[in-house]
Amino acid sequence: MSLLIILFIGANIGWLASIVLLVDRPADVLVNVGAGTLGAFLFGVMASSVSLLEGITPITLLVSAIGAALAVAAINLFTRRDALNGLGHR
């Protein structure tokens, strides 16, 4: 159950990032949701003192949310930079 909660948090942060960043393309929304989910999972595993399947703490939830936000920010930093460079911006 804990694993599902962390994955849900990551997916929601990715989706909210798509709204805040005004992402139009469905593929980009899916990338943000995927990045948020992966970031939440990885950071949640690192922060958890026990298996995610056994239990979850508020600190694990917080670290998972931060990991999701960092993953989405990193993905958007690189993809938006590439898109702007393609348009002739530096």
C-alpha positions in Angstrom: 0.0 0.0 0.0 2.9 2.4 0.8 4.3 1.9 -2.7 1.0 2.8 -4.3 0.8 6.0 -2.1 4.3 7.1 -3.2 3.6 6.4 -6.9 0.3 8.3 -6.6 2.1 11.3 -5.1 4.7 11.3 -7.9 2.1 11.0 -10.6 0.1 13.9 -9.1 3.2 16.1 -8.8 4.0 15.4 -12.5 0.5 16.2 -13.5 0.4 19.4 -11.5 3.7 20.4 -13.0 2.2 20.0 -16.4 -0.6 22.4 -15.4 1.7 25.0 -13.9 4.1 24.9 -16.9 1.2 25.1 -19.4 2.1 21.9 -21.2 -0.1 21.4 -24.2 1.1 18.2 -25.8 -0.3 15.0 -24.2 3.1 13.3 -24.7 4.8 16.0 -22.5 2.1 15.5 -19.8 2.9 11.8 -19.8 6.6 12.5 -19.6 6.0 14.8 -16.6 3.8 12.2 -14.9 6.4 9.5 -15.5 9.3 11.6 -14.3 7.3 12.5 -11.1 6.5 8.8 -10.5 10.1 7.7 -11.0 11.5 10.5 -8.9 9.1 9.8 -6.1 9.9 6.1 -6.2 13.7 6.5 -6.2 13.8 9.1 -3.5 11.2 7.2 -1.4 13.4 4.1 -1.6 16.4 6.1 -0.5 14.6 7.7 2.4 12.8 4.6 3.6 14.6 2.8 6.5 12.5 -0.3 5.8 10.9 -1.7 2.7 8.3 0.5 1.1 6.0 -2.5 1.3 6.2 -2.7 5.1 5.6 0.9 6.1 5.8 4.6 5.3 6.7 7.6 7.4 5.9 11.3 6.9 9.6 11.9 6.1 9.4 9.3 3.4 6.4 11.0 1.9 8.1 14.4 2.1 11.3 13.1 0.5 9.3 11.4 -2.2 7.4 14.6 -3.1 10.7 16.5 -3.2 12.2 13.8 -5.5 9.2 13.9 -7.8 9.5 17.7 -8.1 13.2 17.5 -8.8 12.7 14.9 -11.4 10.0 16.9 -13.2 12.1 20.1 -13.0 15.2 18.3 -14.4 13.2 16.8 -17.3 11.6 20.2 -18.1 14.9 22.0 -17.8 16.5 19.8 -20.5 13.5 19.4 -22.8 12.5 23.1 -22.8 16.2 24.1 -23.4 16.3 21.8 -26.4 13.0 23.2 -27.7 14.2 26.8 -27.3 17.6 26.0 -28.9 15.7 24.6 -31.9 14.0 27.9 -32.3 17.2 29.9 -32.4 17.1 31.1 -28.8 20.2 30.8 -26.6 
